[in-house]
Amino acid sequence: MPNITLVVSEELRRDMEKHPSIKWSSAVRNIIEQKLADFKELEKLAEKSKFTMKDWKLIEKKVSKSMAKHAKVLLDESNS
């Protein structure tokens, strides 16, 4: 089985060392496997989709605009 090298911060390494019973290699492998399964599922959905990139960009723009408005409302409320 091939190996990979993972770089973590000193703080993260210290926190991981507080839990010696956890097999970190297995934990990371499980997370990678789950993430890949998620992507495969998204790819299946995307293959069936009739949306074009233009459609997705329009949706992205509308969501971003809506989020910006919501953030402004929250900031205005917190400054009041």
C-alpha positions as a printed NumPy array, in Angstrom:
array([[  0.   ,   0.   ,   0.   ],
       [  1.439,   3.413,  -0.94 ],
       [  2.207,   5.987,   1.74 ],
       [  1.435,   9.687,   1.809],
       [  2.983,  12.389,   3.954],
       [  0.71 ,  14.758,   5.801],
       [  1.98 ,  18.025,   7.246],
       [  0.215,  19.305,  10.368],
       [  0.842,  22.232,  12.668],
       [  2.689,  21.742,  15.952],
       [ -0.509,  22.567,  17.838],
       [ -2.444,  19.914,  15.939],
       [  0.343,  17.373,  16.509],
       [  0.284,  18.082,  20.27 ],
       [ -3.503,  17.677,  20.338],
       [ -3.237,  14.406,  18.423],
       [ -0.642,  13.121,  20.898],
       [ -3.174,  13.644,  23.707],
       [ -5.17 ,  10.799,  22.148],
       [ -2.7  ,   7.938,  21.663],
       [ -5.483,   5.359,  21.403],
       [ -6.648,   6.842,  18.092],
       [ -5.066,   5.32 ,  15.02 ],
       [ -4.619,   8.573,  13.123],
       [ -3.603,   6.886,   9.893],
       [ -6.879,   4.95 ,   9.831],
       [ -8.873,   8.016,  10.815],
       [ -7.394,  10.09 ,   7.969],
       [ -7.818,   7.218,   5.503],
       [-11.516,   6.962,   6.465],
       [-11.983,  10.699,   5.977],
       [-10.319,  10.564,   2.55 ],
       [-12.475,   7.592,   1.536],
       [-15.643,   9.397,   2.649],
       [-14.671,  12.597,   0.832],
       [-14.001,  10.619,  -2.363],
       [-17.358,   8.848,  -2.02 ],
       [-19.027,  12.258,  -1.649],
       [-17.31 ,  13.518,  -4.813],
       [-18.299,  10.396,  -6.741],
       [-21.915,  10.948,  -5.71 ],
       [-21.737,  14.595,  -6.805],
       [-20.208,  13.557, -10.121],
       [-23.111,  11.139, -10.704],
       [-25.595,  13.906,  -9.975],
       [-23.73 ,  16.36 , -12.204],
       [-23.76 ,  13.895, -15.11 ],
       [-27.563,  13.767, -14.918],
       [-27.947,  17.523, -14.516],
       [-29.206,  19.69 , -17.341],
       [-27.639,  22.791, -15.795],
       [-24.897,  24.484, -17.783],
       [-21.908,  26.333, -16.343],
       [-23.744,  29.543, -17.193],
       [-26.679,  28.376, -15.031],
       [-24.356,  27.519, -12.124],
       [-22.584,  30.879, -12.345],
       [-25.94 ,  32.681, -12.26 ],
       [-27.006,  30.702,  -9.196],
       [-23.638,  31.364,  -7.556],
       [-23.997,  35.099,  -8.199],
       [-27.525,  35.18 ,  -6.737],
       [-26.493,  33.206,  -3.657],
       [-23.465,  35.43 ,  -3.1  ],
       [-25.59 ,  38.56 ,  -3.421],
       [-28.174,  37.146,  -0.996],
       [-25.474,  36.183,   1.507],
       [-23.937,  39.644,   1.31 ],
       [-27.321,  41.24 ,   2.054],
       [-27.852,  38.888,   4.994],
       [-24.379,  39.628,   6.359],
       [-25.026,  43.369,   6.085],
       [-28.279,  43.003,   8.046],
       [-26.474,  41.035,  10.764],
       [-23.659,  43.589,  10.945],
       [-26.156,  46.469,  11.091],
       [-28.027,  44.73 ,  13.914],
       [-24.838,  44.109,  15.882],
       [-23.772,  47.751,  15.484],
       [-27.102,  49.06 ,  16.742]])
